[in-house]
Amino acid sequence: MISRRALLASAALIALPAPALAARPTSTRPNLFIGTGGDGHTYPGATLPFGMVQLSPDTDVERWATCSGYHRDDDSIQGFSHTHLSGTGIGDMLDVLVVPTTGPVQLLPGPLADPDQGYRQRFSDEQALPGDYRVTLESGVRAELTVTERTGWHRYTFPQGAGHLLIDLSHLVADRPGARPLIDEASLALDADGTLTGGRRVHRWAKGRRIYFALQVSRPPDRVVLYGDDDVEQPAGATAVEGKRLKAVLHYDDAGAAPLLVRCALSGVDVAGARANLAAEASHWDFDRVRQAARTQWAQTLDCIRVEGGSEDQRTILSSALYHALLAPTLFSDVDGRYVGLDRQVHTLPQGEAAYSTYSLWDTYRAVHPLLTLIAPDRARSLVSDLIRQTQQSAYGPPVWPLQGVETGTMIGWHAVPVLAEAMAKGIVADYAAAWPAIARRSFDFSTADLANSRGRALYDQLGYIPADKVEESVSRTQEYAYDDWAASHIARAAGAEAEARRLVQRSGNWRGVIDPAIGFARPRFADGGWWTPYDPIQLGHMPRPDWRDYTEANGWQATFLNQHDIYGLIAHLGGDAVFEAKLDALFSAPSTLPANAPPDIAGLVGQYAHGNEPDQHAPYLYAYVGAPWKTQAMVRRLCTEMYHNAPHGIIGNDDCGQMSAWFVFSALGLYPVDPVEAAYVFGSPLFDRAQVALGGDRTLVIEARNNAPDHPYVQSVLWRGRPWSRAWIAHAELMRGGTLSFTMGPRPNLDFGRALADRPPSFGKAA
């Protein structure tokens, strides 16, 4: 598996209706700096919901802490680039860096520790709102950034005198002196109309991805100088250059005469696509108009959830979490419908469709995609249609981490399938059967090519588990492949492949092959059937070499609860309700010790539960399956208040393209999709007194928490649409009817609520 730490609807927004409730106070607007400190790996710059362009400042490209290009603790800015990843554990992108400055031309950024050596600049007065970023640079330049979906807009107000814009096409993550070349071809051209165009091919994380741009300025420069490899200045009057590390400098003798505007469009297809995107989305030079449109679009989108109660910080955290959950996947099709597929060929979309990139599916199938089915079903439909196309076009079938036309194979499994199966279960219309042939090949044809994410498939099928002495991360792989089998069985059934569906359902029980009932833990197992000894659940596995692990970003504790789809089977396998409940208690109360070689992902520990990473994020909700939902309520309330803060370090781990944030949104509302394919939500503990959720169309969900308080985390009773509701869960279809879900809260648990077998959540397609 590629470790995330080892490596550093078309143009129209899908508007969400505003429910009839007084507007939220301005103090609850998002704080875009949440997650930009610590290891959150978010960025504060300007973008639109699911937009192609993320125009944001870059402070460093050499550290894991700056996978997004930015860290709040850094004190200088290199410039402003047009593409960024939000919350990922691997860095890439940072395309087309623009540096506005004065003084002698500097072609290298210089080290973070000494900003005076290069073109990086100290900064002050930094402000960030959705769609609107501003900062003052030490050169005296006031920088303002905003966006359309495919175009970045800059406004630079220079001090009096000369100044220049550096366009650095060599800027990228993991770029440091002496590093191996990551760009193998690039071009720049100055067209007769003054448009600067170009592109590059990058072999960073998404190996071989291509990006193209078309950039225009509001005032013609007095001269333009192009630079080739090794920063060799091209002859005077040169209008084109090719190589690997290219730059251009636009000189202005009186830069301060008037604000200088830049508008830059992107395309993953070609320069012509970038030009067309620019023409379609930048037909004027009114920066304020574009910025106001971006801010309005965000205000309308974020208005889909309104809350009352809680603290001001908690309201800000919720709004910020919702914002971060709506950044990715990112648009990847041009205005003419062209895009690059996972076969690396150019395709044209049907009218009204969109193609996307930046699917962090190992993370986001858990909560981001379920959240979209609730608050933005039209967007969810668009994404599902795109994933079906990507599944058909990819040589590897259903994707797991596609980025700009490249399947990276990062993490494990083929988790596009749960997203498809969930959407189908929730009634989102799409041609799911069209994805089945590629899913079938990934599931049953062991001669097809594998990337790191799908290794060991044949052994998994033959032995019922993946041997730890044959394939790394075998314990987690076995369980996650089993979950993908469970999801794939639904698609098979929709395609009329009943025999294959039955085989997948049976094979989805392979999780048993790595859960040793004798000790009650997920445990590495070898090809001869023997288990790893001596076993220690805090360890990462038997580690035959330093980089070999038997779990994926987890240890034995967390992996024991990885099963999401057959929870009653797991409970029985481990010894029944009482044993399983005690095991959960032990997870949350065990010493929070980790081995020295543990990855930074295993973070946010409560006992051995690691909230800062995805594998066990559903574990707090598992108490509901043994009739003790009051323990879920207490733990979820604790996690909401302890793991999220209104501060740059306010996300306990990587935000992972919104997954950490989406967990908070769901949990703050009082429910969570333990198994998204089951299309049901398990109740937790609502954080706010009242929440109003726009469901699409004219339907509204109101969630009340009567008698709520910081020391009242326990559900006493529930009403749904005015009638008593004894279940500790609710179906998605029920919620989508709209209505009021009313919780009555108290300081002590109601041990009877949700205890009866009939009131426990469904799992594996059946009741408890």
DAWOVEN-V730072 format. One record per residue. N is the residue number from 1. RES is the residue in one small letter. PHI is phi in degrees with one decimal (999 if undefined). OMEGA is omega in degrees with one decimal (* if undefined). BURIAL is + if it has 16 or more other ideal C-beta (glycine too) atoms within 10 Angstrom, else -. Layout:
BEGIN
n: [N:N]
res: [RES:RES]
phi: [PHI:PHI]
omega: [OMEGA:OMEGA]
burial: [BURIAL:BURIAL]
END
This chain:
BEGIN
n: [1:2:3:4:5:6:7:8:9:10:11:12:13:14:15:16:17:18:19:20:21:22:23:24:25:26:27:28:29:30:31:32:33:34:35:36:37:38:39:40:41:42:43:44:45:46:47:48:49:50:51:52:53:54:55:56:57:58:59:60:61:62:63:64:65:66:67:68:69:70:71:72:73:74:75:76:77:78:79:80:81:82:83:84:85:86:87:88:89:90:91:92:93:94:95:96:97:98:99:100:101:102:103:104:105:106:107:108:109:110:111:112:113:114:115:116:117:118:119:120:121:122:123:124:125:126:127:128:129:130:131:132:133:134:135:136:137:138:139:140:141:142:143:144:145:146:147:148:149:150:151:152:153:154:155:156:157:158:159:160:161:162:163:164:165:166:167:168:169:170:171:172:173:174:175:176:177:178:179:180:181:182:183:184:185:186:187:188:189:190:191:192:193:194:195:196:197:198:199:200:201:202:203:204:205:206:207:208:209:210:211:212:213:214:215:216:217:218:219:220:221:222:223:224:225:226:227:228:229:230:231:232:233:234:235:236:237:238:239:240:241:242:243:244:245:246:247:248:249:250:251:252:253:254:255:256:257:258:259:260:261:262:263:264:265:266:267:268:269:270:271:272:273:274:275:276:277:278:279:280:281:282:283:284:285:286:287:288:289:290:291:292:293:294:295:296:297:298:299:300:301:302:303:304:305:306:307:308:309:310:311:312:313:314:315:316:317:318:319:320:321:322:323:324:325:326:327:328:329:330:331:332:333:334:335:336:337:338:339:340:341:342:343:344:345:346:347:348:349:350:351:352:353:354:355:356:357:358:359:360:361:362:363:364:365:366:367:368:369:370:371:372:373:374:375:376:377:378:379:380:381:382:383:384:385:386:387:388:389:390:391:392:393:394:395:396:397:398:399:400:401:402:403:404:405:406:407:408:409:410:411:412:413:414:415:416:417:418:419:420:421:422:423:424:425:426:427:428:429:430:431:432:433:434:435:436:437:438:439:440:441:442:443:444:445:446:447:448:449:450:451:452:453:454:455:456:457:458:459:460:461:462:463:464:465:466:467:468:469:470:471:472:473:474:475:476:477:478:479:480:481:482:483:484:485:486:487:488:489:490:491:492:493:494:495:496:497:498:499:500:501:502:503:504:505:506:507:508:509:510:511:512:513:514:515:516:517:518:519:520:521:522:523:524:525:526:527:528:529:530:531:532:533:534:535:536:537:538:539:540:541:542:543:544:545:546:547:548:549:550:551:552:553:554:555:556:557:558:559:560:561:562:563:564:565:566:567:568:569:570:571:572:573:574:575:576:577:578:579:580:581:582:583:584:585:586:587:588:589:590:591:592:593:594:595:596:597:598:599:600:601:602:603:604:605:606:607:608:609:610:611:612:613:614:615:616:617:618:619:620:621:622:623:624:625:626:627:628:629:630:631:632:633:634:635:636:637:638:639:640:641:642:643:644:645:646:647:648:649:650:651:652:653:654:655:656:657:658:659:660:661:662:663:664:665:666:667:668:669:670:671:672:673:674:675:676:677:678:679:680:681:682:683:684:685:686:687:688:689:690:691:692:693:694:695:696:697:698:699:700:701:702:703:704:705:706:707:708:709:710:711:712:713:714:715:716:717:718:719:720:721:722:723:724:725:726:727:728:729:730:731:732:733:734:735:736:737:738:739:740:741:742:743:744:745:746:747:748:749:750:751:752:753:754:755:756:757:758:759:760:761:762:763:764:765:766:767:768]
res: [m:i:s:r:r:a:l:l:a:s:a:a:l:i:a:l:p:a:p:a:l:a:a:r:p:t:s:t:r:p:n:l:f:i:g:t:g:g:d:g:h:t:y:p:g:a:t:l:p:f:g:m:v:q:l:s:p:d:t:d:v:e:r:w:a:t:c:s:g:y:h:r:d:d:d:s:i:q:g:f:s:h:t:h:l:s:g:t:g:i:g:d:m:l:d:v:l:v:v:p:t:t:g:p:v:q:l:l:p:g:p:l:a:d:p:d:q:g:y:r:q:r:f:s:d:e:q:a:l:p:g:d:y:r:v:t:l:e:s:g:v:r:a:e:l:t:v:t:e:r:t:g:w:h:r:y:t:f:p:q:g:a:g:h:l:l:i:d:l:s:h:l:v:a:d:r:p:g:a:r:p:l:i:d:e:a:s:l:a:l:d:a:d:g:t:l:t:g:g:r:r:v:h:r:w:a:k:g:r:r:i:y:f:a:l:q:v:s:r:p:p:d:r:v:v:l:y:g:d:d:d:v:e:q:p:a:g:a:t:a:v:e:g:k:r:l:k:a:v:l:h:y:d:d:a:g:a:a:p:l:l:v:r:c:a:l:s:g:v:d:v:a:g:a:r:a:n:l:a:a:e:a:s:h:w:d:f:d:r:v:r:q:a:a:r:t:q:w:a:q:t:l:d:c:i:r:v:e:g:g:s:e:d:q:r:t:i:l:s:s:a:l:y:h:a:l:l:a:p:t:l:f:s:d:v:d:g:r:y:v:g:l:d:r:q:v:h:t:l:p:q:g:e:a:a:y:s:t:y:s:l:w:d:t:y:r:a:v:h:p:l:l:t:l:i:a:p:d:r:a:r:s:l:v:s:d:l:i:r:q:t:q:q:s:a:y:g:p:p:v:w:p:l:q:g:v:e:t:g:t:m:i:g:w:h:a:v:p:v:l:a:e:a:m:a:k:g:i:v:a:d:y:a:a:a:w:p:a:i:a:r:r:s:f:d:f:s:t:a:d:l:a:n:s:r:g:r:a:l:y:d:q:l:g:y:i:p:a:d:k:v:e:e:s:v:s:r:t:q:e:y:a:y:d:d:w:a:a:s:h:i:a:r:a:a:g:a:e:a:e:a:r:r:l:v:q:r:s:g:n:w:r:g:v:i:d:p:a:i:g:f:a:r:p:r:f:a:d:g:g:w:w:t:p:y:d:p:i:q:l:g:h:m:p:r:p:d:w:r:d:y:t:e:a:n:g:w:q:a:t:f:l:n:q:h:d:i:y:g:l:i:a:h:l:g:g:d:a:v:f:e:a:k:l:d:a:l:f:s:a:p:s:t:l:p:a:n:a:p:p:d:i:a:g:l:v:g:q:y:a:h:g:n:e:p:d:q:h:a:p:y:l:y:a:y:v:g:a:p:w:k:t:q:a:m:v:r:r:l:c:t:e:m:y:h:n:a:p:h:g:i:i:g:n:d:d:c:g:q:m:s:a:w:f:v:f:s:a:l:g:l:y:p:v:d:p:v:e:a:a:y:v:f:g:s:p:l:f:d:r:a:q:v:a:l:g:g:d:r:t:l:v:i:e:a:r:n:n:a:p:d:h:p:y:v:q:s:v:l:w:r:g:r:p:w:s:r:a:w:i:a:h:a:e:l:m:r:g:g:t:l:s:f:t:m:g:p:r:p:n:l:d:f:g:r:a:l:a:d:r:p:p:s:f:g:k:a:a]
phi: [999:-79.1:-71.9:-69.6:-104.7:-70.3:-92.5:-39.7:999:61.6:-81.2:-89.3:-72.2:-82.7:-73.8:-107.6:-68.0:-90.5:-65.2:-80.0:-150.2:-55.1:-58.9:-67.3:-65.0:-63.9:-67.0:-99.5:-67.2:-62.6:-102.9:-72.5:-90.5:-61.7:90.4:-83.7:-106.8:54.7:-115.1:-69.9:60.8:-96.9:-128.4:-101.1:-77.1:-91.3:-156.2:-115.6:-54.5:61.5:-74.1:-72.2:-99.2:-125.4:-91.4:-150.3:-73.5:-114.8:-106.4:-168.1:-128.7:-104.2:-113.2:-61.6:-61.7:-114.6:-58.3:-86.3:90.4:-138.0:-142.7:-61.7:-78.5:-74.3:-114.6:-146.2:-116.9:-77.3:164.5:-127.6:-109.3:-101.2:-137.0:-145.7:-101.2:-103.4:78.3:-83.1:-98.2:-128.1:-98.5:-167.0:75.7:60.3:-83.0:57.1:-79.4:-114.2:-121.1:-92.1:-162.2:-127.5:84.3:-60.1:-71.3:-115.9:-101.8:-120.5:-71.7:79.7:-76.4:-58.4:-71.5:-142.8:-62.1:-75.8:-82.6:-140.0:-85.6:-64.2:-135.7:-66.0:-147.9:-153.5:51.9:-85.2:-135.4:-144.3:-131.3:-54.6:79.4:-154.3:-126.4:-144.3:-160.6:-108.8:-94.3:-67.5:-71.6:94.7:-75.4:-95.5:-104.9:-130.8:-128.9:-151.9:-150.2:-104.7:-65.7:-115.2:-134.6:-95.8:-116.3:-121.7:-130.3:-115.4:-104.6:-87.7:-69.3:-60.0:110.0:-74.7:-162.4:-154.3:-113.0:-97.8:-107.3:-104.9:-87.8:-98.8:-72.2:-167.7:-66.7:68.5:-91.7:-148.2:-54.5:84.9:-70.7:-67.1:-61.8:-111.2:-115.0:-107.0:-159.1:-156.1:-148.9:-134.0:-146.6:-103.8:-81.0:-61.6:-84.4:90.8:-75.5:-95.1:-124.1:171.5:-173.3:-155.7:-113.8:-119.4:-119.9:-93.2:-95.1:-80.6:-66.5:88.3:-66.0:-118.3:-139.8:-126.6:-146.4:-136.5:-125.7:-126.8:-119.7:-76.1:-130.0:-64.8:-71.6:-73.2:-164.3:-126.6:-118.7:-102.7:-128.0:-96.1:-59.0:61.0:56.9:-78.6:-69.6:-79.5:-55.6:-54.9:86.2:-61.8:-117.0:-156.4:-153.3:-127.0:163.9:-122.1:-123.7:-114.4:-147.9:-139.3:-124.2:-102.4:-97.4:-126.8:-69.5:-133.0:-61.9:-83.9:-64.2:-163.2:-55.4:-105.2:-103.2:-127.4:-130.7:-134.7:-102.9:-114.3:-155.6:-89.6:-99.9:-170.2:-63.8:-59.1:-64.8:-63.4:-61.5:-66.1:-62.8:-64.9:-62.4:-76.2:-114.3:-143.6:-93.2:-147.9:-121.3:-88.5:-60.4:-62.1:-64.6:-65.9:-62.8:-65.2:-64.1:-65.0:-65.7:-65.4:-60.3:-65.2:-60.2:-66.0:-69.0:-70.6:-73.4:-67.9:-128.6:-123.1:-132.3:-129.0:88.5:67.3:-89.5:-60.9:-61.9:-65.6:-65.9:-65.2:-60.9:-61.7:-61.8:-67.9:-64.5:-62.0:-56.4:-66.3:-75.3:-110.5:-89.9:-138.7:-60.7:-108.6:-57.2:-137.1:-109.3:-80.1:-63.9:-88.2:87.4:-81.8:-159.5:-97.9:-85.4:-71.6:-89.3:64.0:-105.9:-86.2:-122.5:-120.9:-79.5:-62.5:-55.6:88.0:-95.1:-139.7:-108.2:-132.4:-130.2:62.4:-95.7:-91.5:-68.8:-59.8:-91.4:-82.9:-63.2:-76.2:-141.1:-63.1:-65.5:-59.1:-62.9:-66.2:-63.6:-88.6:-100.9:-145.5:-61.5:-67.6:-65.7:-59.3:-63.1:-61.3:-67.0:-64.1:-61.0:-65.8:-64.8:-63.9:-61.7:-63.8:-61.7:-70.0:-85.2:-77.3:-66.5:-106.4:72.6:-60.0:-77.0:-124.5:-151.9:-82.8:-138.6:49.2:80.0:-128.6:-81.9:-80.2:67.4:-80.5:73.7:-129.5:87.1:-131.5:-80.8:-65.1:-65.1:-59.4:-64.5:-66.6:-64.7:-62.4:-60.4:-64.0:-63.7:-94.2:82.4:-79.2:-77.2:-165.8:-89.6:-64.5:-61.6:-65.4:-83.7:-61.9:-55.9:-71.6:-65.8:-62.5:-63.1:-64.8:-81.0:-125.8:-96.8:-84.1:-89.4:-72.2:-66.7:-116.2:-99.2:-60.1:-70.0:-121.3:-65.8:84.9:-62.6:-64.9:-64.2:-58.0:-72.8:-76.5:-97.7:85.7:-166.1:-103.8:-69.6:-70.5:-94.2:-117.2:-136.5:-70.8:56.5:-65.4:-66.7:-67.1:-57.8:-56.0:-71.1:-75.7:-62.2:-63.3:-66.2:-64.6:-62.4:-58.3:-66.0:-63.9:-61.2:-68.5:-66.6:-58.5:-63.5:-65.8:-87.8:82.0:-94.3:-66.9:-63.4:-65.7:-62.6:-64.8:-63.4:-66.1:-61.7:-62.4:-71.5:-67.1:-87.3:-65.7:-55.1:-61.4:-67.9:-124.0:-111.9:-83.4:-67.0:-66.9:-116.3:75.4:-140.9:-66.5:-144.2:-58.3:-128.8:-97.3:-63.3:-83.6:92.8:-78.1:-97.3:-66.2:-136.6:-70.8:-90.0:-137.4:-67.7:-84.5:-78.3:-90.3:129.4:-80.2:47.9:-68.0:-147.0:-58.1:-96.1:-96.9:-129.9:-99.6:-128.2:-97.4:47.5:-161.9:-128.5:-61.7:-61.1:-66.9:-68.2:-60.4:-107.0:-67.6:-57.5:-109.5:-106.0:-128.4:-70.7:-69.0:-64.3:-65.7:-59.7:-65.8:-62.4:-91.6:122.1:105.7:-57.5:-63.0:-65.5:-67.1:-61.1:-64.8:-65.9:-63.1:-55.6:-67.3:-56.7:-85.2:-118.2:-63.8:-57.1:-85.6:-105.4:-132.1:-68.2:-63.2:-95.7:-67.8:-71.4:-66.1:-61.7:-77.8:-131.8:64.5:-77.7:-123.0:66.2:-104.5:-69.1:-114.6:-72.9:-75.2:-148.5:-79.5:-54.5:-118.6:-66.6:-85.9:-58.2:-58.6:-86.2:-72.2:-57.9:-62.4:-80.0:-114.3:77.0:-126.3:-64.3:-64.9:-72.4:-59.4:-59.6:-65.7:-70.6:-63.8:-61.2:-63.4:-65.9:-62.3:-92.7:-97.6:-100.4:-130.4:-140.8:-85.4:-161.1:-55.7:-89.8:-76.6:-112.8:-69.5:-136.8:-58.1:-72.9:51.8:54.1:97.7:-64.2:-59.5:-69.4:-64.6:-57.6:-65.7:-57.4:-59.6:-67.6:-66.9:-76.6:108.7:-156.4:-156.7:-87.7:-56.8:-119.9:-55.4:-67.0:-72.3:57.5:-141.8:-123.3:-90.0:-72.9:-122.1:-136.0:-57.5:-84.6:-108.4:-67.3:-154.1:-131.5:-123.1:-119.3:-81.3:-98.8:95.3:64.4:-110.9:-95.0:-134.5:-108.5:-109.6:-117.6:-107.6:-130.5:-73.3:61.0:-79.4:-168.4:-54.9:-102.7:-125.2:-85.9:-97.1:-78.2:-91.6:-164.3:-136.5:-118.7:-125.4:55.2:87.5:-116.8:-58.3:-130.1:-91.9:-73.9:-92.0:-158.9:-149.8:-77.2:-58.6:-60.5:-66.1:-61.7:-70.3:-69.7:83.5:137.3:-110.8:-104.1:-113.8:-100.6:-106.3:-104.4:-156.4:-82.5:-127.4:-69.1:-93.3:-68.6:-86.6:-66.4:75.6:-78.2:-61.9:-55.1:-67.1:-101.0:-85.9:-66.2:-74.2:-154.3:59.5:77.7:-148.4:-76.7:-61.6]
omega: [174.4:-179.8:179.3:-177.5:179.1:172.3:175.6:*:172.7:-172.2:-171.0:172.4:173.8:-173.7:178.2:-175.9:178.9:178.6:-178.7:178.9:-178.9:-178.0:179.3:177.4:-176.1:-179.3:179.5:174.7:-177.2:170.1:-173.8:177.3:171.8:-179.8:178.8:173.5:-178.4:177.1:-178.9:174.6:173.2:179.9:-175.6:-170.0:-171.9:173.6:173.2:177.6:177.7:-174.9:177.7:-176.5:171.4:-173.9:-168.3:178.5:174.3:179.7:-177.6:179.1:-171.3:-173.8:173.3:179.6:-178.6:173.7:177.6:-175.5:-172.0:169.1:-173.7:-178.4:-179.4:-173.5:175.5:-178.2:176.5:-177.8:-173.6:179.5:-164.2:178.8:-178.8:172.6:-177.3:171.2:-178.2:178.3:171.4:178.9:173.9:174.8:-176.6:-175.1:173.4:178.7:176.1:-178.8:175.8:-177.1:178.8:177.2:-178.6:179.0:173.4:-175.6:176.7:-176.5:-174.3:-176.5:177.2:-176.7:-178.0:-176.8:-178.1:-175.4:-174.4:-175.6:176.2:-175.8:168.7:-174.3:178.6:175.0:-179.6:-180.0:-179.8:171.5:178.4:179.4:-170.3:178.4:-179.2:178.2:174.1:-178.5:-174.7:174.4:-176.3:179.0:171.5:-176.6:176.0:-176.0:170.2:-171.1:152.6:-176.4:-175.0:-173.1:173.2:179.9:178.4:167.2:-178.4:175.7:-176.8:167.7:179.8:178.1:-175.2:176.0:179.8:172.6:171.2:172.6:-174.6:-179.7:177.8:-176.1:177.5:178.7:178.6:177.3:178.8:179.9:177.8:180.0:179.0:-179.1:178.1:175.5:-177.9:172.7:179.9:178.6:172.7:177.5:175.8:-175.1:-176.1:-179.7:178.9:178.5:174.5:-179.5:177.7:178.9:178.5:172.1:-171.4:177.3:178.5:177.0:174.4:-170.2:175.9:178.1:178.6:176.7:-178.7:-179.3:171.0:-171.9:177.6:176.5:-174.6:176.9:179.1:177.8:176.7:174.3:178.9:178.0:177.3:-179.7:177.5:179.6:-177.0:178.1:177.7:179.7:179.7:-178.7:178.8:-179.9:178.4:-178.2:178.8:177.1:175.7:-180.0:179.9:-176.3:-169.9:179.9:174.2:176.1:176.7:-175.2:174.9:-179.7:177.2:-175.8:-176.5:-177.4:179.2:177.3:179.8:179.9:175.5:171.8:-171.4:178.7:-179.5:170.4:172.5:-173.0:-178.2:179.2:178.4:177.0:177.5:178.1:-179.6:176.9:179.0:179.9:-176.9:-171.4:-179.2:-177.4:-178.7:-180.0:-177.4:-178.0:-177.2:178.4:179.0:-179.2:179.5:178.1:179.0:-179.7:178.2:179.3:177.6:-179.2:179.2:-177.6:-178.4:-179.6:-179.5:175.2:176.3:-178.3:171.6:-179.8:-172.9:178.1:177.3:177.3:-179.2:176.5:177.2:178.8:179.6:-179.4:178.9:178.7:177.2:176.6:-177.7:179.3:-176.7:-179.7:-176.4:1.4:-174.4:-179.5:-178.8:178.1:179.7:-177.4:178.3:177.1:179.2:176.9:176.6:-179.7:179.4:169.4:-179.9:174.7:178.2:178.3:175.7:-175.1:167.5:179.7:177.2:179.1:178.6:172.7:-174.0:175.6:172.0:173.7:176.7:-163.4:176.4:178.6:-161.0:175.2:-172.8:-175.8:-177.9:-179.0:172.5:178.5:-179.6:177.0:-178.6:-171.7:-178.5:-175.4:177.1:175.9:177.9:178.2:178.5:179.4:-179.9:178.0:178.0:179.5:175.7:177.3:-179.3:177.2:179.3:-171.9:-175.1:173.7:-177.2:177.3:-175.2:-174.6:174.0:178.1:178.2:-179.0:176.3:174.8:-179.0:170.7:-177.2:-177.5:-176.3:-175.4:-173.0:179.1:178.2:-164.1:165.0:-175.5:175.4:178.2:178.1:-177.6:177.5:-178.5:178.2:179.2:-178.7:173.1:177.4:-170.7:176.3:-180.0:-176.0:-179.4:-179.9:179.3:-170.7:-178.3:179.6:176.1:179.1:178.5:179.6:-175.9:-167.8:-177.3:-173.3:174.1:179.6:-175.3:176.7:160.2:-175.3:-174.2:-171.8:179.7:175.5:-176.5:-177.2:177.1:177.1:-179.1:-174.6:-172.7:-174.6:175.0:177.2:-176.8:-178.1:178.5:179.0:-174.3:179.8:179.9:-171.1:-176.5:179.6:179.2:-178.2:-176.8:-178.3:172.8:178.4:178.2:177.3:174.5:178.6:179.7:-178.0:179.8:178.2:178.5:178.3:-179.5:178.9:179.7:179.6:-179.2:-172.0:-179.2:178.3:177.8:179.2:179.2:179.3:178.4:179.3:-177.8:177.4:173.5:-179.3:176.1:-180.0:-176.8:179.8:173.9:-176.6:-177.8:-178.9:179.5:176.1:-179.1:165.6:-167.7:176.9:-178.3:-174.1:-174.9:179.3:178.9:-179.2:-180.0:176.4:174.8:-11.4:-174.0:175.5:-173.3:178.0:-178.6:-177.8:178.6:-172.6:167.1:176.8:171.5:-169.4:-176.0:-177.9:176.3:178.6:177.9:177.9:179.3:-177.0:170.6:-176.0:178.5:-175.0:-177.4:178.5:-176.5:-176.9:-177.6:177.6:-167.2:-178.2:-171.4:177.9:172.7:178.2:179.2:179.5:-178.6:-178.1:173.8:176.5:-172.6:-174.5:179.7:-178.1:178.0:178.2:178.0:175.6:177.0:-178.9:177.1:-175.5:-177.6:179.9:175.6:-177.6:179.1:178.9:176.7:-176.7:-177.6:178.9:177.7:-179.6:178.7:-177.4:-171.2:179.8:-173.2:163.7:-166.4:174.3:171.6:-177.4:-178.0:-177.0:178.3:-165.3:-166.3:-177.5:-175.7:176.6:-172.5:179.1:-177.6:-176.0:176.7:-179.2:-176.9:175.1:174.6:178.8:-176.4:178.5:176.3:171.6:-176.8:-179.2:-176.2:-179.8:177.5:178.9:-178.5:178.9:-176.1:-176.9:-172.2:-178.2:-176.9:177.2:-175.5:179.7:178.5:-169.2:172.6:-167.1:176.3:173.5:178.5:172.9:177.1:172.9:-177.5:177.8:-179.8:-179.7:175.1:-179.6:-179.2:178.9:-173.7:176.4:175.9:176.3:-179.6:-176.1:179.6:-178.0:173.0:-177.2:-178.0:178.2:178.0:178.2:-179.4:176.8:-179.3:172.3:-178.4:-178.2:-177.9:-173.9:-179.7:-177.6:174.1:177.4:-172.7:174.6:-172.8:-172.6:-173.8:179.1:-177.2:-179.1:173.4:174.5:176.9:179.7:172.5:-177.9:179.4:-178.0:178.3:178.5:179.7:176.8:-176.1:-168.3:177.7:176.4:179.7:-178.2:169.5:173.4:-177.1:174.1:-177.6:179.3:-177.4:-174.7:-176.2:176.6:-177.9:176.6:-178.9:177.2:-178.4:178.2:-179.5:-175.6:171.8:-173.8:-178.4:-177.4:173.5:-171.2:175.7:166.7:-172.9:179.3:-177.2:-179.3:-176.1:167.1:-173.3:-178.6:-177.4:177.4:-177.1:-175.9:179.3:-177.2:-176.5:-179.3:-174.9:175.0:175.7:179.8:176.5:-179.6:179.7:-179.3:*]
burial: [+:+:+:+:-:-:+:+:+:+:+:-:+:+:-:+:-:-:+:-:-:-:-:+:-:-:-:+:+:+:+:+:+:+:+:+:+:+:+:+:+:+:+:+:+:+:+:+:+:+:+:+:+:+:+:+:+:+:+:+:+:+:+:+:+:+:+:+:+:+:+:+:-:+:-:+:+:+:+:+:+:+:+:+:+:+:+:+:+:+:+:+:+:+:+:+:+:+:+:+:+:+:-:-:-:+:+:-:+:+:+:+:-:-:+:-:-:+:+:+:+:-:+:-:-:-:-:+:+:+:+:+:+:+:+:+:+:+:+:+:+:+:+:+:+:+:+:+:+:+:+:+:+:+:+:+:+:+:-:-:-:-:+:+:+:+:+:+:+:+:+:+:+:+:+:-:-:-:-:-:-:+:+:-:-:+:+:+:+:+:-:-:-:-:+:+:+:+:+:+:+:+:-:+:+:+:-:-:+:+:+:+:+:+:+:+:+:-:+:-:+:-:-:+:+:+:+:+:-:-:-:-:-:+:-:-:-:+:-:-:+:-:+:+:+:+:+:+:+:+:-:+:-:-:+:+:-:-:+:+:+:+:+:+:+:+:+:+:+:+:+:-:+:+:+:+:+:+:-:+:+:+:-:-:-:-:+:-:-:+:+:-:+:+:+:-:+:+:+:-:+:+:+:+:+:+:+:-:+:+:-:-:+:+:+:+:+:+:+:+:+:+:+:+:+:+:+:+:+:+:+:+:+:+:+:-:+:+:+:+:+:+:-:-:-:-:-:-:+:-:-:-:+:+:+:+:+:+:+:+:+:+:+:+:+:+:+:+:+:+:+:+:+:+:+:+:+:+:+:+:+:+:+:+:+:+:+:+:+:+:+:+:+:+:-:+:+:+:+:+:+:+:+:+:+:+:+:+:+:+:+:+:+:+:+:+:+:+:+:+:+:+:+:+:+:+:-:+:-:+:-:+:+:-:+:+:-:+:+:+:+:+:+:-:-:+:-:-:-:-:+:+:+:+:+:+:+:-:+:+:+:-:+:+:+:+:+:+:+:-:+:+:+:+:+:+:+:+:+:+:+:+:+:+:+:+:+:+:+:+:+:+:+:+:+:-:+:-:-:+:+:-:+:+:+:-:+:+:+:+:+:+:+:+:+:+:-:-:-:+:+:+:+:+:+:-:-:-:-:-:-:+:-:-:-:-:+:+:+:+:+:+:+:-:-:-:-:+:+:+:+:+:+:+:+:+:+:+:+:+:+:+:+:+:+:+:+:+:+:+:+:-:+:+:-:-:+:-:+:+:+:-:+:+:-:-:+:+:-:+:-:-:-:+:-:-:-:+:+:+:+:+:+:+:+:+:-:+:+:+:+:+:+:+:+:+:+:+:+:+:+:+:+:+:+:+:+:+:+:+:+:+:+:+:+:+:+:+:+:+:+:-:+:+:+:+:+:+:+:+:+:+:+:+:+:+:+:+:+:+:+:+:+:+:+:+:+:+:+:+:+:+:+:+:+:+:+:+:+:+:+:+:+:+:+:+:+:+:+:+:+:+:+:+:+:+:-:-:-:+:+:+:+:+:+:+:-:+:-:-:-:+:+:+:+:+:+:+:+:+:-:-:-:-:+:-:+:+:+:+:+:+:-:+:+:+:-:+:+:-:+:+:+:+:+:+:-:-:+:+:-:-:+:+:+:-:-:-:+:+:+:+:+:+:-:-:-:+]
END
